[in-house]
Amino acid sequence: MTPVTDAMPEICRILLVDDHKLLMEGIRSLLAPYPHLRVAGMAQSGGEAVSLAASLAPHIVIMDLTMPGMNGVEASRAVLQVQPGVRILIYTGHEDQRFLPELIELGIMGHVCKSDAPGTLLQAIESVRRGKVFLTCPDPGGFLAAMLQNRLEARSTNSPDISILSPREKEIFRRLADGQSIKAIAQALYISPKTVESHKYNVLTKLKAASVGDLVKIAIRHGLLHI
């Protein structure tokens, strides 16, 4: 299948999420021989996963489904809210598919069972890293994979294209998303507040954003801002 997004940086940061630390250590050991795959952090709960995702800005999150408190579905939703561009790979001990429709709607990129061979997890990580979906659960006719691919492509298509901004507008966009005020931007760029307001209006219009809050989300999605 064709990638839905651009290739990742040379070093891929991975966040592991599972309530069994020994299993995460096993995955870390599995990935150790591959210098382009770096375990940036490990979380033993959904809440911890959200916090680490916000601070570490991982490229891929390998997520368990069954955890105390916030389960993997809830955690995936929350992680995508703080890091919309992250790619989530579900790694679960459940063979059934009861969570899969909701996970597909959220926009996960992979689903692997813990009963699969370790090499399958490696294959899944590489597929997700390259922007391709990966499912090992029963999928007659590839229906689920196609459904997930369509969901991801729709999400990618709906992402505003910041290349349409002029260099000055990109600068204004970045500073607004970073929380700078109109007055501060004007002083930093040696232009009038009125000119900044004009650029702000153009940025909002071109990116079809309703507020500065929307600009923050767009900046995070494009990797221009980490929270």
N, C-alpha and C positions, 0 to 999 in steps of 0.2 A: 504494500500500500504506500501511497505517496505521503511524505511528511506534511504535517499540518502547520508546522512552525519552522523557523530557521534553526540551523544546527547550533548546538550548545557550545559554550567555551571549551577549550582544551581540557580543563579540569572540571569535572562534574561533581558538585557538592551534593551529598546524599544525607538525608535525615532518616534514621531508623526509628520506628514507633512500634513497640511491643511491650506487654507487661512482663515478659520473660527476658531478663537481662542476658541469660546464658545464650538464648537464641540470637539475640542481637550481636553478641560477641562472636558467635559462629558466622554470622553474615559478614561481620567486619573482617574476620580471618579469610573468608571466601574471596573478598574483594581486595585484600592486601596485595596480591601479586599484580594488580592492575593499577598503575600510577595515575591513570586518568579518572579513576573512580575513587573519590575521597569521602569517607564517612565524616561528616562535619559535626554530627551530634546524635545522641540517642535519647529517646523519651520513653518513659514507662507508663504514661497515661495520655489521654487525649488532651487534657488541659496543658500538660507540659509540652506536647507536640505543637500546639498553637503558639505558645510562648517562644519556643525555639525556632519555629518557622518564621516568626516575625523578626527575630534578632539575627538569625543565621542566613536568611534568604537562600535556602537550598534550591537546587535545580530539580531534584527528585525526592519525593517522600515515599518510603516503603512502609506501608500502613497495615497493621493488624486490624481485624474487625472486632474481636471480642476482648474488651478491656473493662476494668471496673470504672464506674462513673460514666464519662463520655465515651461512647463506643466509636468504632472506626468510621462509621457513616457520619456521625455528628462531628467527629474530629476532622474528617476530610472537608466537610462543608465549611467549618470554621477556619481551617488552614487556607482554603481557597479564597476566603474573604480577606485575609490579611496578606496573602501572596497569590493573587489571581493567576499569575503565569506559571506557578509550580506544577510539576507533572506528578501525579499520584499513581503509585503502583500498589494495589492491594495484595497482601501476602497473608493468606488466611488458612486456618485449619479446617474450615467449613467446606464440605464438598458441595453443599446445595447452593442454589442461586437466589435465595430469597431476598438478599440485599442488592442484587445486581441491577435491577431496573432503576432503583433510586441512585445507585452509584453512577450508572451511565448518564442519568439526568444531571448529576453533579458535574460530570466531565472527567472522570478518572481516565487513565490511559492504559491501564493493565490490571489483570487479575490472575494471580498464580496461587495454587494450592501448596501448602507446606509439605504435602505428601509427594510432590513432584521432586525430581532429582535436582540437586544443587545447580547443575548446569542449566536447567530450565530457568531458574531465577536469574542467572547471569545473562541468558539470552533475552529474557524479558527486560532487564535493565538496559541492555544495549538497544533494544527496539524502542523503548520509551525515550531513551536519550536521543535517538535519531528522529523522534517525532512520530513514531508508528505505534499503533495499538497492539496489545499482546494479551491474548486470553487462552488459558489452558482448560477452562471448564467446557463441558459439552456444548457445542455450538453447531447443530446441524445446518448445513448450507451456508455457514458463516453469517447468519442473520444478526447475532449479537455484535459481532465485530463490525459489521457494516453499519449497524445502528450507532455504535459508539464512534466510529469514524465520522459519520455524518454529523453527530452532535459536536465533535471537536472542530470540524471544519466550519460549522455554523458559528461556533464561538470565535474562531479565528477571523472569519469574515466580518463579524460584527465589531472587531477591534479597530478603533480609529487609526488611520494611517498618519503618523506625525510627520512623514516626509513632505506633506503638502504645506507645512509651515515654513515661512521664510526664516533665515538665520536669526533675525531679531526676535521673531515670534517664538522660536524654539527657546531662546534665552529667557524670554518673559514666561513662557510655559514652565520651564524648569524652576524658575525662581518662585512662581506662584505655587507650584506643587510642593515646593520646599517650605512653604509657609511664610514667605516674605511678604510684607505689606507693600501697597502701592507706593507709599512714600519711600520706603527702604530701597525698592527696586529703582525708583527714579533717581535717588541719590547715588546708587551704585553704578548706574549706567549713564549718569550725567544727562538725563532727559527730564522733561516735565512730567508731573503726575498725570496730567491730561493725556500726554502721549502714551504713557503706560496703560491708562484706562482704554485708550483706543486699540492698542495691541491686545489687551486682555479680551476685549469684545471680539476681535478677529479670531483669536485663538479659540474661544468658546464656540464661536460660530463654525469654524472649520472642523473642529473636533466633535461637533454636535453635543457639547457638554452643557449642562444646565447650571453648573456651579463649580467653584474651585475644588469642592470635594470630589466631583467627577474627574477633574484634572489630576488629582492625587491618585485616583484609581487607575487612570490611563498611564500615568508615569510609572506606577508600580508594575503594571502589566508589561510595559516595555523595558523593564529593568533599569529605569532611570532614577528610581527612588526606592530605598529600602526602609522598612519601618520595624 
